[in-house]
Amino acid sequence: MVTGITVSSMQQIFEDTLKDAWTAAWDRGEVEALNAISTSNYTRHGKSGGSSMTLDQYQEEILAIRQGFPDLTTTIDSILVDGERAAIFWKTTGTHTETFLGVPATGKSVVTQGSNQVDLRDGLIHRETVTWDGTELLNSLGIRSLSDAIAAEKAPEAEVVMADLSGEPDLEAMKAFNRQFVTGVTVVTTMEDGKPKGLAVNAYSSISLEPPLVMVCVQKTSSTYPALFASTHLGINILSREQKSTVSTFASKSSDKFADIEWHQGPEGSPLIDSSSAMIEAEIRERFQAKTHTIFVCRVRHAEGTDIEPMVYKAGRFFDGANLASL
């Protein structure tokens, strides 16, 4: 009597093997389990952004995601196999308890879901096209990425060794451009465990008056950044011509920048610096990720003004805002 493995049996074996490998990799961090279900030249492609990665890079991404969401669990809802093609439908849950993609822990839990289309070779995954990547976890937390605005353009299926910088100015040209832009000087502040924190920022802009929206752009490497990201409100202080020393203080890496600063709290507790030209306290409404920086979009809830002239900044120098000449 001769027995054989039916098509349905082979499909069940594939599904069971896939589920075991995914559970090991995504739920326990045993990413080497994916080797057993993938070809040696496996590639993973993002359907929306057009990015691609090797199996090693995919495994590194899983470990990075699990570092930010240590309790991550993945459930495969269904697998549909049609010859050498298959579709995988799944959902993931996890809690953001560690820094991920430069975003400090929020303590929030998320549920995301997606589908993968796979091409098979000899029962192994050779190519995978996905509708989801790690940034979707941040999107589910209400933290949006501007990756589409800064991603390198490339032709589909092209192997990219480095970003194509054609058509972009070099670094020195960008520095020369930025030096010609005249700005005010602000100190952005917040509270952390009852202690005031702040940093000097000149990337501030008003967005609208009705509703009263403003934005500030903060570098992620700043010592104030984690506290600012975790806050619900922040203070923005437009420094006056009398506060040259204050600029140096808040541009420094001092552990207590408020030691010699006179300040008071806004209605929600944000530090507002005395002798500033103007001060606002604003509620943080959006946090957009832009590579090395985060853009905070805020709704103003409290404003104070004085008659002290502001400080002006251009090309690395500070000027008295009272002595501007009319054109």
Phi and psi in degrees as a GROMACS rama.xvg file:
@    title "Ramachandran Plot"
@    xaxis  label "Phi"
@    yaxis  label "Psi"
@TYPE xy
-104.581  130.166  VAL-2
-114.206  153.892  THR-3
-143.649  170.285  GLY-4
-94.2983  122.374  ILE-5
-76.757  164.401  THR-6
-59.3648  -41.8771  VAL-7
-64.7257  -35.1433  SER-8
-67.1165  -41.5034  SER-9
-63.458  -39.7257  MET-10
-64.493  -40.455  GLN-11
-65.4654  -38.4763  GLN-12
-63.0591  -44.4804  ILE-13
-60.088  -45.8469  PHE-14
-63.3054  -43.874  GLU-15
-65.4108  -41.6989  ASP-16
-64.6552  -42.4906  THR-17
-62.4031  -47.394  LEU-18
-61.7796  -40.9687  LYS-19
-63.5524  -42.4877  ASP-20
-67.2282  -43.3978  ALA-21
-63.5814  -43.3152  TRP-22
-62.1201  -43.9365  THR-23
-62.2194  -45.0244  ALA-24
-72.923  -53.1359  ALA-25
-80.4538  -36.0666  TRP-26
-91.9343  -25.3829  ASP-27
-120.747  -5.50249  ARG-28
77.7834  12.9565  GLY-29
-87.6967  71.5403  GLU-30
-67.6957  -20.7533  VAL-31
-64.5562  -16.1574  GLU-32
-62.5034  -24.4613  ALA-33
-69.1563  -20.4839  LEU-34
-60.1778  -31.9293  ASN-35
-74.425  -16.0326  ALA-36
-115.763  7.28792  ILE-37
-124.863  149.243  SER-38
-74.0307  166.63  THR-39
-67.2188  -25.2639  SER-40
-114.811  39.1911  ASN-41
-56.0874  142.082  TYR-42
-134.971  147.222  THR-43
-122.303  127.839  ARG-44
-121.143  136.448  HIS-45
-87.681  124.438  GLY-46
-70.3895  -34.3372  LYS-47
-84.601  -50.5068  SER-48
-89.0771  -13.0035  GLY-49
78.2709  9.934  GLY-50
-76.9941  159.254  SER-51
-140.629  156.015  SER-52
-150.038  158.036  MET-53
-84.6395  176.034  THR-54
-62.8272  -40.5866  LEU-55
-60.4139  -42.8895  ASP-56
-67.2345  -37.4542  GLN-57
-62.3943  -43.0457  TYR-58
-65.1205  -38.012  GLN-59
-64.5656  -38.1145  GLU-60
-63.7065  -41.9583  GLU-61
-60.0007  -45.1889  ILE-62
-64.068  -38.5776  LEU-63
-65.348  -40.8857  ALA-64
-65.6023  -43.576  ILE-65
-66.3028  -27.942  ARG-66
-66.3833  -38.0782  GLN-67
-80.1455  -28.5426  GLY-68
-128.803  74.4676  PHE-69
-61.0459  -24.2124  PRO-70
-95.9809  19.1577  ASP-71
-56.6513  132.508  LEU-72
-133.65  142.707  THR-73
-123.285  134.636  THR-74
-118.019  126.154  THR-75
-88.3323  114.939  ILE-76
-76.5786  -41.6174  ASP-77
-162.731  155.51  SER-78
-130.959  124.983  ILE-79
-112.927  122.405  LEU-80
-114.845  130.837  VAL-81
-135.318  91.9179  ASP-82
65.4826  -118.113  GLY-83
-96.9663  18.1973  GLU-84
-130.512  151.683  ARG-85
-150.192  157.708  ALA-86
-127.703  135.191  ALA-87
-119.149  126.368  ILE-88
-113.773  129.637  PHE-89
-148.091  168.891  TRP-90
-142.961  154.554  LYS-91
-132.539  141.285  THR-92
-126.236  149.951  THR-93
-175.412  165.584  GLY-94
-119.033  129.853  THR-95
-81.0099  90.163  HIS-96
-111.272  -3.35859  THR-97
-137.045  162.154  GLU-98
-59.8904  134.876  THR-99
-140.492  126.168  PHE-100
52.6034  39.09  LEU-101
79.5631  2.06082  GLY-102
-99.1521  119.033  VAL-103
-60.7809  155.867  PRO-104
-56.9319  135.934  ALA-105
-104.866  -16.5052  THR-106
75.3144  6.33328  GLY-107
-90.3544  148.224  LYS-108
-98.0461  146.061  SER-109
-133.588  155.83  VAL-110
-129.844  122.453  VAL-111
-126.569  159.739  THR-112
-145.782  158.721  GLN-113
-166.646  -175.351  GLY-114
-141.204  145.306  SER-115
-119.933  136.285  ASN-116
-104.463  128.653  GLN-117
-126.233  144.464  VAL-118
-104.249  132.227  ASP-119
-105.938  149.317  LEU-120
-135.612  117.321  ARG-121
53.8958  39.4683  ASP-122
80.1463  4.08853  GLY-123
-113.294  152.231  LEU-124
-76.8543  119.981  ILE-125
-100.957  -40.1388  HIS-126
-140.754  137.442  ARG-127
-130.761  128.759  GLU-128
-113.239  125.073  THR-129
-121.429  153.363  VAL-130
-101.76  6.53663  THR-131
-139.813  146.384  TRP-132
-143.211  -177.99  ASP-133
-58.1565  -27.1584  GLY-134
-65.359  -21.6678  THR-135
-62.7948  -30.5753  GLU-136
-63.0513  -41.3165  LEU-137
-69.1888  -38.3647  LEU-138
-58.6127  -38.8837  ASN-139
-67.8758  -22.4685  SER-140
-86.9801  -0.939363  LEU-141
85.3187  15.5184  GLY-142
-108.835  112.036  ILE-143
-100.787  151.028  ARG-144
-107.42  145.324  SER-145
-101.195  28.0413  LEU-146
-59.6379  -33.8729  SER-147
-62.8853  -28.8508  ASP-148
-78.9764  -21.2922  ALA-149
-116.241  -2.40624  ILE-150
-67.8372  144.384  ALA-151
-70.7748  138.117  ALA-152
-80.0695  138.821  GLU-153
-154.521  155.336  LYS-154
-73.3081  146.023  ALA-155
-56.4432  142.362  PRO-156
72.1286  -2.35492  GLU-157
-75.5323  143.121  ALA-158
-86.6317  117.02  GLU-159
-101.549  118.67  VAL-160
-87.8275  -39.1657  VAL-161
-150.294  159.991  MET-162
-62.6124  140.922  ALA-163
-80.5452  111.172  ASP-164
-97.3465  8.20575  LEU-165
-62.5841  139.062  SER-166
86.3408  -1.0399  GLY-167
-111.265  142.37  GLU-168
-70.4537  155  PRO-169
-77.2753  172.686  ASP-170
-61.0964  -41.7427  LEU-171
-65.8812  -36.3389  GLU-172
-65.0849  -39.0911  ALA-173
-66.6283  -39.9147  MET-174
-62.6601  -41.4465  LYS-175
-63.604  -39.2484  ALA-176
-63.4826  -48.886  PHE-177
-63.7533  -31.6654  ASN-178
-64.8381  -24.0712  ARG-179
-83.4036  -7.09781  GLN-180
-91.8608  125.433  PHE-181
-90.7604  129.061  VAL-182
-132.881  168.046  THR-183
-85.348  -176.808  GLY-184
-126.046  127.019  VAL-185
-120.975  157.57  THR-186
-118.486  121.943  VAL-187
-96.2835  131.068  VAL-188
-129.645  160.235  THR-189
-159.681  177.292  THR-190
-116.402  142.25  MET-191
-137.337  114.543  GLU-192
52.9496  41.6403  ASP-193
79.7368  3.64736  GLY-194
-112.011  131.506  LYS-195
-73.3051  141.558  PRO-196
-137.293  153.749  LYS-197
-169.109  167.331  GLY-198
-151.12  154.082  LEU-199
-78.8502  134.893  ALA-200
-141.066  131.861  VAL-201
-111.509  -0.694134  ASN-202
-90.1888  71.0793  ALA-203
-121.14  145.755  TYR-204
-154.615  144.199  SER-205
-79.4939  137.74  SER-206
-99.0678  -49.273  ILE-207
-157.322  161.872  SER-208
-96.3848  -32.3618  LEU-209
-130.955  97.6583  GLU-210
-76.2285  162.765  PRO-211
-76.3758  96.3472  PRO-212
-116.318  140.936  LEU-213
-135.131  167.677  VAL-214
-141.587  148.39  MET-215
-135.146  149.065  VAL-216
-116.017  123.164  CYS-217
-123.704  133.157  VAL-218
-72.94  138.38  GLN-219
-70.2363  -19.8859  LYS-220
-81.265  -7.29648  THR-221
-64.22  141.482  SER-222
-66.0119  -20.9799  SER-223
-83.9418  -18.343  THR-224
-55.81  -48.5129  TYR-225
-58.9735  -42.1829  PRO-226
-65.695  -39.8155  ALA-227
-66.0702  -42.08  LEU-228
-63.4932  -35.4899  PHE-229
-81.19  -12.3355  ALA-230
-79.0927  158.073  SER-231
-94.6858  -23.1563  THR-232
-134.904  159.878  HIS-233
-145.036  161.657  LEU-234
-109.019  143.53  GLY-235
-126.156  120.176  ILE-236
-114.662  118.475  ASN-237
-83.7973  112.172  ILE-238
-71.2556  147.567  LEU-239
-96.4254  171.866  SER-240
-65.3813  -12.3312  ARG-241
-89.9619  2.05632  GLU-242
-117.682  37.0501  GLN-243
-59.6626  -41.0819  LYS-244
-67.4711  -28.8857  SER-245
-66.1283  -34.8426  THR-246
-59.905  -47.9195  VAL-247
-61.3413  -39.3444  SER-248
-61.9727  -47.3382  THR-249
-83.8097  -10.3478  PHE-250
-89.3091  -7.22299  ALA-251
-87.9472  177.855  SER-252
-105.216  25.8848  LYS-253
-58.9925  141.829  SER-254
-75.6273  -21.3318  SER-255
-136.281  82.9319  ASP-256
-71.3673  -16.5942  LYS-257
-95.3829  6.23951  PHE-258
-56.8574  -40.6047  ALA-259
-116.428  24.0509  ASP-260
-109.661  132.111  ILE-261
-85.0102  128.541  GLU-262
-153.815  165.347  TRP-263
-140.204  167.126  HIS-264
-96.5734  144.183  GLN-265
-77.1594  177.16  GLY-266
-55.4888  -30.4382  PRO-267
-101.412  10.3464  GLU-268
96.7444  -4.04593  GLY-269
-68.6904  137.177  SER-270
-67.9014  126.42  PRO-271
-116.31  125.917  LEU-272
-87.4131  124.071  ILE-273
-61.7683  151.024  ASP-274
73.0298  7.95507  SER-275
-74.6913  159.492  SER-276
-68.6088  -37.8676  SER-277
-159.169  154.926  ALA-278
-142.512  141.523  MET-279
-134.376  154.753  ILE-280
-118.168  133.731  GLU-281
-135.652  148.685  ALA-282
-87.5684  128.931  GLU-283
-74.6028  121.17  ILE-284
-107.482  -33.4995  ARG-285
-140.021  147.506  GLU-286
-129.922  104.561  ARG-287
-98.7519  127.901  PHE-288
-84.9784  125.89  GLN-289
-132.992  73.1941  ALA-290
60.5949  -103.39  LYS-291
-85.6183  -7.067  THR-292
-128.599  163.076  HIS-293
-120.907  133.298  THR-294
-97.0985  119.524  ILE-295
-98.7079  119.017  PHE-296
-101.325  124.626  VAL-297
-131.21  149.312  CYS-298
-103.994  123.411  ARG-299
-69.46  131.76  VAL-300
-116.017  -16.552  ARG-301
-155.131  139.141  HIS-302
-139.885  143.005  ALA-303
-134.442  142.895  GLU-304
-132.991  156.291  GLY-305
-131.441  178.551  THR-306
-103.132  16.9251  ASP-307
-83.3105  131.45  ILE-308
-67.2236  145.448  GLU-309
-78.9765  164.536  PRO-310
-86.8666  147.389  MET-311
-122.923  140.697  VAL-312
-122.066  133.395  TYR-313
-156.677  131.782  LYS-314
52.1169  41.6924  ALA-315
79.7709  8.59852  GLY-316
-126.605  154.665  ARG-317
-109.075  144.208  PHE-318
-132.78  158.486  PHE-319
-80.2781  118.487  ASP-320
-67.0954  -11.98  GLY-321
-81.0047  -15.8054  ALA-322
-106.302  23.915  ASN-323
-71.132  136.466  LEU-324
-90.8692  137.294  ALA-325
-74.5103  146.224  SER-326
